[in-house]
């Protein structure tokens, strides 16, 4: 946990500071094992599915390649029939094929190259992929790359956590959340993590978090 981040957020926002004390140590830890291609492939498979169903489908897809993630070339060479039989919808199949093509042409940077790009450069590149929006790109920034100043303002869990923590009658709009979040810079990822965790406190029930990451 970054002590500098916690000290900054506590000074900058009294209400968030109280939440930080309630929740305790920040356990956010990026998963750097997978390449950007593999992380995005997983994210696409998980879109709009519950975790169990998505894991089952991803497992069937990986089984086509010896229980591992395929390379972009391997994915492009696999027939539509094989991938559909694994459980992929036509839209997800098209998105995965586009992801593979854009990885090969350099739109999706390799692991060594992506770390040199700014957050916005990464978002701009990744949202060129069919089926990948800003939210998915932001999840990669947080959970794969460990970027410290990402505020996923369209995320349902973050918005719900904000409404709960700040005792609002309605969820903030993304623009309202971004405006409030200016005081959290340059540690907005930590703020988002604590807002997710606020939904796990006894008063709130179950958290809504980022599936697939």
N, C-alpha and C positions, 0 to 999 in steps of 0.2 A: 504494500500500500504506500502511496506517496503522501508522506506527512505534509509536504508543502501544499498539496492539493486540498487536503482536509482542512488545514489551517486557513487557506484562502477562502474556501467555500463557507466555512463557519463565520469568518469575519464579514464576508460579502453578503450573507443572507442568514438572518437569525433563525428563520423558520426551517430552512434546510439544515442549519446547524443542529437544531433540536432533533431532526430526523436522523442525522448522522450519529448522534449520541444514542438514540434508540436502537438503531440497527447494529452499530458497532463496526468492527474492522471490515474494510472493503476487500472482498474476496475475488474481485474481477481479475481474471488471468487469461490473456489471449491464448488461443490454440494455434501455434505457428507450424504445426506438423504438415498441414496440407498446402499444396500450391494454390495460387489464386484460381486456377482452372478447376481444381478439385473442390475447393470451398464453394465456388459458384455453382458447380454441378450439383453439389449437395443441396445448396439453397434452392435451386430451381425445382429439384425433386420434392422438397419439403413444402413448397408453396401451396397454400390452401388445403393442406392435408393434416390430419392429426399425426402425432409423432410416431405411433405404432405403425400406421399404414405406410407412412413415408419411409420409415426404416426398412420395412418389408420390401417395398419396391426398390429402394436403393440397393438392398442386399441382392435382389434378383438381377439387377443391372450389373453389379460388380461380379456376380457369379459368371457372367458371360466372358469375363476377362481373368478368370482364375482368382476370384474373390479379392480383387483390387480395383482401384480406379483405372479406367482406360486412359491411354494417351489421347490427345485430340485426333491424331491420325486414326487410331483404332476406333474411336467413336464414329468418325465420319464414314469409316469403311463398313460399319455394322448396318445390316439391313433394317429398314423400318419395321418389318414384320417381327424380327427378333426383339427389338426394343419395345414394341407395342405389347408383345407377349409377356414381357417383364412387368407390365402394368403402367407404362407411361402413356399419358394422354397424347393426342396429336399435337396439342399446343406445347406441352412440355418437351416432346420429341423435337419439334421445330426449334424450340428455345435452346435445347442442348446441342443440336447440330450447329446452330448459329454461334453458340459459345465456343464450340470447337474450332469453327472456321475463323472466328475473330481472335482466338488464341494463336492460331497459326500465322495470321497476318500481322500480329503484333499489337492489335487493339487492346487485348488483355495482356498486360505486362507479365513477364516471368517473375518468379519470387525475388530474384536479386534486383530486378529493375523497378519493381513496384515500390520498394522502400524509398526510392529517391524522388518519388513524385509527391506533390502536395495532395491534401485531401480532395480538393476540388478537381484537380487533374484526374485523379482516380475515379471520382464520381462521374465526370464527363465521359471518360472512356468506357466505363462499365455500363452506363445507361444506354450505350449504343447497341448493346446486346438485346436481342428479342427476349421479352419477359423479365428483364432486369430493370427495376426502377431505382429511384434514389434510396428508398428504404433498404433494399437489398445491398446496395453499395455501401451504405452507412453501417450495416451489420458487419460487412467484411472489414471495414475500417476499424471497428471496435473489437470484434471477436477474433479476427485473423491477424490484423496488423498492430493492434494495441495503440491506436491513435488516441490521444488524451483529450482532444477538444472537439468531440463529435456530439451533436445534440440531435437525435432522430426525432424531429418535431412532429412527424406524422404518426409515430408509433403509438398504438392504442394504450399500451401499458404505461409509457412515460406520461402521456396526457392524463390517464386515469390517476396515476400516482400523484401528479401535480394537483389535480382537483381535490384529491383526498387530503394531501399534506397541507395545502393552503386553504382548505375548507371552502372550496368554491361550489356553487350550486350546479355548475356545468363544467365540462371539460374545456380547457383553453383551445382556441384555434391554433394551428401550427404557427401562425405569425405572432400570436400573443405569447406563445411559449418561447419562441425565438427572441422576442423582445425582452421578456423577463430573464431569459438565459444569458443575456449579454453580461450580466454581473458575475456569471460563473466562469467566464473565460479566464485563463486558457485551460480549464479543467472541466469542460462541460460533460465529458464522458462519465466522470465520477458522479456528477449530479444526476445524470440519467440512470446510472446503476443504482443509486440510492432511491430514486423514484420508483424504479422497478421493485426494489426490495420493500418499499413501503406497503405494497399490496400483499405482502406475506405476513405483515404484523397481525396479531390475533384479531384486531378489530376489523380487518379488511378481507380475510379469506385468502384465496389463491391468487398468485401472481400471474399476470399475462406477460410473458417474456418472448424472446426472439427464438422461435422454433427453428431447428435446423443448424444452429451454430454451436 
